[in-house]
Amino acid sequence: MSYSIQSKDRDMTQAFRRISQDRLGRAIKSCEADTLEARMTAVHDIRKRLKEIRGLLRLVGPDFDGYKQMDRRLRDIGRQLSDLRDIKVRCDTLGQLSNYVALSDDHITLYLNHLAQTRDTAYGNAGDPLSNVAQELNKMLKSSADWHLRHKGRKALFPGLSATYKAAYDTMERARETREPEDFHTWRKHVKYHFFHARLLAPIWPDAMEAQVKAAESLGELLGKHHDLIVLSHEARSAGLNEAAVKTLEAGLKAQIATHEKQAFLDGARLFADTPEALTHRWSVWYRLWRHAK
């Protein structure tokens, strides 16, 4: 429950600082990884912690004067690890090829081996990038002691909740209209932010919020699988898979992508059935009851 508001928090500024400092500390610790396997895990964990902090920032953003600056800093820190993330994702994605086509082509095997060697070399040399990230995060950790929200209670939280929820709904409708991969990816990002917000506010009524957290997490994971399938198709062509195999692969992917999209829109309609005003009002009432029960 460290990634949530707590009844012991004096006000939302204290909660904001506590949660941010916890996530920054975890990310800094991960920067100490010194083996290939540990660094692969660490890069994933650091990026996860940065996303959690950015999710928190979006919740309190309308009430925090330093929001845009801190969000940009976190984005830029994350970009220092983008190449490491990308090479591992490419290896992991192409590893799924055998689920769709027979990999009898020696050229593909050589390509996969080359990609794996490139990944291992990159992570073997990741000491400096991780050290640089740790330095930047330590600076942010020190500055977090001075972060301050304008309001003490729910006014610090619910404008950001409403804006993010609306963005998730709007991007869902955009993806439904265009069916473009980029729009699904954008929808996924906003779903993840709503997932973070539901986690952060879970204590206001744990039993009721548990379903929201699980539904948002499940939808985010489904949209992640949708994205992976699209990336797999592009990576297969880059790897030099012969045209017949590409057609076989894309036929299998097309059916699976369509299934994922149908389920995602159904799950999204349930998750975002409320208007932003209705959801914000209901959660605000739960918040007041929770605070008064302290």
N, C-alpha and C positions, 0 to 999 in steps of 0.2 A: 504493500500500500504506500510505498515511498513516492510513487508517481500519482499522487492525488492530494487534494486538500484534506486537512485533518482538523478535528475539533480542537486540538491543542494549539493550532495556529492562532496567534493573537489577532491577526487580520490578514487580508489577502497579500499585502506586501511581504509579510513574513512567509506565507505559503509559497509565494513566487520565488523568493530567494532560496528557501529550503529545497524546493524541488529542482530548481536550476542548478544549485550547487551539488546536489546529489548526482544528477546526470552528468555534469561536467566532471566531477570526481571520478565517476565510473569510466568515462571516455579517456581521461588522462591515464588512469591505471592500465587501460587496454593498450595504450601507446608503448608500454614497456615490453610487449611481445618480442621475442628474439629468435624464434624458429619459423620455418615456412608455414607449418600448420597453424601455429599460434598466431602468426601475422594475418593469415587468411581469415581466421575467426575474429581477430582484433579489428580489422578494417570493417567487417560487417557490423560488429558491435559499436564501433565509434560512430559510423554513419547512422545506426539506429538511435544512438543517444542524441546525436545532433538533430535528427528528425523529431525526437520527443521534445527537445527544448524548443525547436521552431514551432511545434504544435502548441506548446504552452504559451509562447510569445503571441501566436495568433489569437489565443483565448483572451489574453490581457492586453493585446495590442492597442485597442482604442483608449486604454487607460494608462498606457506606458509611453512616456515621451521618447524613450530610447529605442522603441520597437524597430523602426526601419533600419537604424544603424546596426543594432545587434543581429537582426535577421540577415542583413547583408554579410556581416562578419562570419556568421555561422555557415552561410551558403558558400562563401569563399574558402573557408576552412575545409568544408566537405569536398570542394572541387580539387583540393590538393591530393585527395585519395581517389579521384574519379578514374584515373588510368588503371590503378590497381583493381578497383571494383570491376571495371569494364573487361579486363583480360580474364578475370576469373569467371565472370558471367558468360563470356563467350565460350570458355572451356566447358562450363556446366551445361550450357544450352546445347552445344553440339554433341555433348555426351548423350543427349536424348534421341539422336538420329536413328540409332539402332532400334528404337521402338516403332519406327515407321518404314524403314527401308533396310535391305541387306547391305552391309558395308563391305563388299567384296573388292572394292576399288582400292588398290594400293596407294593411289594418290591421296585419297581421303585419309587413310591411316597416317600417311606422312604429314599431312596438314594438321591433323589432330595432335600428333606427337610434337610438331614444331610449335603449335599453340601452347601446349603444356610446358614445353621448355621455356618459352617466352614468359609465361606466367610465373614459373619457378624462379627465373632470373630476376624478374621484377620484384617479387616478394623477398628474394634474397638480398636485394639492394634497397629494401624499404626502410632501413634504419633511419636515414636522414629525413625522409618525408614524415615518418611517425614522430620523430623528435621535434620537427618544426610544428607539427600539429599540436603536440603536447605543450610547446611554448605558447602558442596562440591561445590554447584553452586555459592555461594557467593565468594568462593576463585577464581573460574574461572572468575567470573564477574570482580573482582579486577584485575586479570592478563590480562584481555582482553584489558585494556588501553595500553598495550605494544605490542599487536599483530601488525605485520607489513608484508605487501606483497612486493615482490621485484619490481613489476611493478605497474604503476599508472593506466593504462587503460585496454584495451581489452586483452592484453597479460596475465593479472592476472586471466582472466576468461575462455577463450576459450579452452585452453588445457584440463582443467577439464571437461568442457561441452562435448568435443569430446570423452574423455575417458569413461564417464558415459553413453553417448548415445550408444557407441559401445558395452559396457557391457550389456546394455538393449537388443540390437539386438542379441548379441551372446547368451545370456541366453534364449531368446525367441526361438531361433533355437534349443538350447539344450532341452528345454521343449517339443518342437515339435517332436524331435527325440525319447526321452525316455518316455514321458508321466508320469514321476515319480512325485509324489506330492512335493518332496523336490526341484525339478528343477522348478516347477511352483512357489513355494514359493520364490526361489532365483530370478526368473524373476520379480516377483511382487516387490521385494525390489528395483531392479534397475529401474523399471518403476516409483516407488515413487520418487527416486532420480531425474529422468528426470522431473517429475512433479514439484519438488521443483525448479529445475533450470529454467524451463519455467516461473514459478511465479517470481523468482528473477530477470529475465531479461525482464519481461513483458513490462516495460516502453519503450523499444527500438522501439516498434511499437505495441501499445496496441491492435488495431483491429486485426492485424494478429496473435499476440501471444495468444489472447483469445481462439482461436480454439485449439491451441496446449495444453494450460493449461487444457481446458475442456476434450480433448481427453485423455490426460495422466491421469487425475483424474478419468475419467470413467473407463479406463482400469484397473487402480489400484483397484478400488472398485469391479469390476467384478472378478478380480483374488482373492480378499479378500473373496468374496462369495464362490468361488471355494474352497478355503482353508477351510472355515467354514464347508462346506458340508463333506469334507474328515475327519475333526476333529470330526464331529457329528457321523460318522460311528464308529470311534474308541471309542468315549465316550459312545455310546450306549452299546457296548460290556462290557466296564468297569463297567457300571451301572448294569449289570446283566440282560439285556433285553433277553427274551427267544428267542430261535433259530428261531422260526417261525416269530416272530416280527422283528428280525434282518434281515431275508431274505426279508421281505416286505419292510423294511426301505431301505436296500441296493439296491433293485430293483428301488425304486423311486429315490434314490440319484444318481444311475448310469446314468439314463437318464438325470437328471438335470446337472450333472457334464459334460457329453458329450456336452450338449447344451452350457454350459458356455465356454468350451474349444474351440468349433467351433467359437463362437463369439469373444473370446479373440484373437485367431490367426488372424481373419479377422481385428479386430480393431488394433492389433499389426502391421500387414502388412501395414496398412495405416499410423499409427503413426511413424513407423520406415522405411518408404519407401525410405528416403534419405540415402545416405552414410554419415558417420560421417563428412567426408571432405566437402560434399555439404552443409549439414545443418550448420556446423560451419562457412563456408564461407558466406553464406547468412545472418546468424544472426550477423556476424562480420560487414558486410556492413551496416546492420540496426543500429548496435551500433554506428558506426562512424557517420552516418547521424544524429542520435539522439544527440550525443555529440556536433556535430558542430552546431546544431540548438539551443543550449543553449544561 
